[in-house]
Amino acid sequence: MWRIFKALFVLAVVGLIGLTGYAYLADLSPPQEEVTRPVMLNAE
C-alpha cells in the first residue's frame, strides 16, 4: 500500500517540476500587432 502512495507522490512531484519548467521556459506571450482605429469625438 505504501508503494502506491510513494509512486503517486513521486509522480506529483515530477508533474509539478515539469509544469514549473514549462511555465518558465515556454513562450506564453500573446502575438502582438498594432491596431489603429479612428475615434469619433462629439466636439460641438
Phi and psi in radians as a Rosetta constraint file:
Dihedral C 1 N 2 CA 2 C 2 CIRCULARHARMONIC -1.186 0.35
Dihedral N 2 CA 2 C 2 N 3 CIRCULARHARMONIC -0.448 0.35
Dihedral C 2 N 3 CA 3 C 3 CIRCULARHARMONIC -1.124 0.35
Dihedral N 3 CA 3 C 3 N 4 CIRCULARHARMONIC -0.679 0.35
Dihedral C 3 N 4 CA 4 C 4 CIRCULARHARMONIC -1.150 0.35
Dihedral N 4 CA 4 C 4 N 5 CIRCULARHARMONIC -0.784 0.35
Dihedral C 4 N 5 CA 5 C 5 CIRCULARHARMONIC -1.106 0.35
Dihedral N 5 CA 5 C 5 N 6 CIRCULARHARMONIC -0.705 0.35
Dihedral C 5 N 6 CA 6 C 6 CIRCULARHARMONIC -1.152 0.35
Dihedral N 6 CA 6 C 6 N 7 CIRCULARHARMONIC -0.734 0.35
Dihedral C 6 N 7 CA 7 C 7 CIRCULARHARMONIC -1.134 0.35
Dihedral N 7 CA 7 C 7 N 8 CIRCULARHARMONIC -0.726 0.35
Dihedral C 7 N 8 CA 8 C 8 CIRCULARHARMONIC -1.139 0.35
Dihedral N 8 CA 8 C 8 N 9 CIRCULARHARMONIC -0.678 0.35
Dihedral C 8 N 9 CA 9 C 9 CIRCULARHARMONIC -1.125 0.35
Dihedral N 9 CA 9 C 9 N 10 CIRCULARHARMONIC -0.800 0.35
Dihedral C 9 N 10 CA 10 C 10 CIRCULARHARMONIC -1.104 0.35
Dihedral N 10 CA 10 C 10 N 11 CIRCULARHARMONIC -0.723 0.35
Dihedral C 10 N 11 CA 11 C 11 CIRCULARHARMONIC -1.113 0.35
Dihedral N 11 CA 11 C 11 N 12 CIRCULARHARMONIC -0.694 0.35
Dihedral C 11 N 12 CA 12 C 12 CIRCULARHARMONIC -1.150 0.35
Dihedral N 12 CA 12 C 12 N 13 CIRCULARHARMONIC -0.723 0.35
Dihedral C 12 N 13 CA 13 C 13 CIRCULARHARMONIC -1.136 0.35
Dihedral N 13 CA 13 C 13 N 14 CIRCULARHARMONIC -0.770 0.35
Dihedral C 13 N 14 CA 14 C 14 CIRCULARHARMONIC -1.108 0.35
Dihedral N 14 CA 14 C 14 N 15 CIRCULARHARMONIC -0.684 0.35
Dihedral C 14 N 15 CA 15 C 15 CIRCULARHARMONIC -1.117 0.35
Dihedral N 15 CA 15 C 15 N 16 CIRCULARHARMONIC -0.731 0.35
Dihedral C 15 N 16 CA 16 C 16 CIRCULARHARMONIC -1.155 0.35
Dihedral N 16 CA 16 C 16 N 17 CIRCULARHARMONIC -0.681 0.35
Dihedral C 16 N 17 CA 17 C 17 CIRCULARHARMONIC -1.123 0.35
Dihedral N 17 CA 17 C 17 N 18 CIRCULARHARMONIC -0.740 0.35
Dihedral C 17 N 18 CA 18 C 18 CIRCULARHARMONIC -1.128 0.35
Dihedral N 18 CA 18 C 18 N 19 CIRCULARHARMONIC -0.723 0.35
Dihedral C 18 N 19 CA 19 C 19 CIRCULARHARMONIC -1.143 0.35
Dihedral N 19 CA 19 C 19 N 20 CIRCULARHARMONIC -0.704 0.35
Dihedral C 19 N 20 CA 20 C 20 CIRCULARHARMONIC -1.138 0.35
Dihedral N 20 CA 20 C 20 N 21 CIRCULARHARMONIC -0.749 0.35
Dihedral C 20 N 21 CA 21 C 21 CIRCULARHARMONIC -1.106 0.35
Dihedral N 21 CA 21 C 21 N 22 CIRCULARHARMONIC -0.706 0.35
Dihedral C 21 N 22 CA 22 C 22 CIRCULARHARMONIC -1.131 0.35
Dihedral N 22 CA 22 C 22 N 23 CIRCULARHARMONIC -0.700 0.35
Dihedral C 22 N 23 CA 23 C 23 CIRCULARHARMONIC -1.151 0.35
Dihedral N 23 CA 23 C 23 N 24 CIRCULARHARMONIC -0.624 0.35
Dihedral C 23 N 24 CA 24 C 24 CIRCULARHARMONIC -1.435 0.35
Dihedral N 24 CA 24 C 24 N 25 CIRCULARHARMONIC -0.582 0.35
Dihedral C 24 N 25 CA 25 C 25 CIRCULARHARMONIC -1.756 0.35
Dihedral N 25 CA 25 C 25 N 26 CIRCULARHARMONIC -0.351 0.35
Dihedral C 25 N 26 CA 26 C 26 CIRCULARHARMONIC -1.399 0.35
Dihedral N 26 CA 26 C 26 N 27 CIRCULARHARMONIC 2.678 0.35
Dihedral C 26 N 27 CA 27 C 27 CIRCULARHARMONIC -1.532 0.35
Dihedral N 27 CA 27 C 27 N 28 CIRCULARHARMONIC 1.704 0.35
Dihedral C 27 N 28 CA 28 C 28 CIRCULARHARMONIC -1.790 0.35
Dihedral N 28 CA 28 C 28 N 29 CIRCULARHARMONIC 0.123 0.35
Dihedral C 28 N 29 CA 29 C 29 CIRCULARHARMONIC -1.336 0.35
Dihedral N 29 CA 29 C 29 N 30 CIRCULARHARMONIC 2.476 0.35
Dihedral C 29 N 30 CA 30 C 30 CIRCULARHARMONIC -1.298 0.35
Dihedral N 30 CA 30 C 30 N 31 CIRCULARHARMONIC 2.692 0.35
Dihedral C 30 N 31 CA 31 C 31 CIRCULARHARMONIC -1.143 0.35
Dihedral N 31 CA 31 C 31 N 32 CIRCULARHARMONIC 2.406 0.35
Dihedral C 31 N 32 CA 32 C 32 CIRCULARHARMONIC -1.932 0.35
Dihedral N 32 CA 32 C 32 N 33 CIRCULARHARMONIC 2.465 0.35
Dihedral C 32 N 33 CA 33 C 33 CIRCULARHARMONIC -2.563 0.35
Dihedral N 33 CA 33 C 33 N 34 CIRCULARHARMONIC 2.649 0.35
Dihedral C 33 N 34 CA 34 C 34 CIRCULARHARMONIC -1.443 0.35
Dihedral N 34 CA 34 C 34 N 35 CIRCULARHARMONIC 2.322 0.35
Dihedral C 34 N 35 CA 35 C 35 CIRCULARHARMONIC -2.097 0.35
Dihedral N 35 CA 35 C 35 N 36 CIRCULARHARMONIC 2.165 0.35
Dihedral C 35 N 36 CA 36 C 36 CIRCULARHARMONIC -2.113 0.35
Dihedral N 36 CA 36 C 36 N 37 CIRCULARHARMONIC 2.196 0.35
Dihedral C 36 N 37 CA 37 C 37 CIRCULARHARMONIC -2.319 0.35
Dihedral N 37 CA 37 C 37 N 38 CIRCULARHARMONIC 2.438 0.35
Dihedral C 37 N 38 CA 38 C 38 CIRCULARHARMONIC -1.240 0.35
Dihedral N 38 CA 38 C 38 N 39 CIRCULARHARMONIC 2.552 0.35
Dihedral C 38 N 39 CA 39 C 39 CIRCULARHARMONIC -2.018 0.35
Dihedral N 39 CA 39 C 39 N 40 CIRCULARHARMONIC 2.184 0.35
Dihedral C 39 N 40 CA 40 C 40 CIRCULARHARMONIC -1.619 0.35
Dihedral N 40 CA 40 C 40 N 41 CIRCULARHARMONIC 2.110 0.35
Dihedral C 40 N 41 CA 41 C 41 CIRCULARHARMONIC -1.852 0.35
Dihedral N 41 CA 41 C 41 N 42 CIRCULARHARMONIC 2.392 0.35
Dihedral C 41 N 42 CA 42 C 42 CIRCULARHARMONIC -1.624 0.35
Dihedral N 42 CA 42 C 42 N 43 CIRCULARHARMONIC 1.229 0.35
Dihedral C 42 N 43 CA 43 C 43 CIRCULARHARMONIC -1.758 0.35
Dihedral N 43 CA 43 C 43 N 44 CIRCULARHARMONIC 1.833 0.35
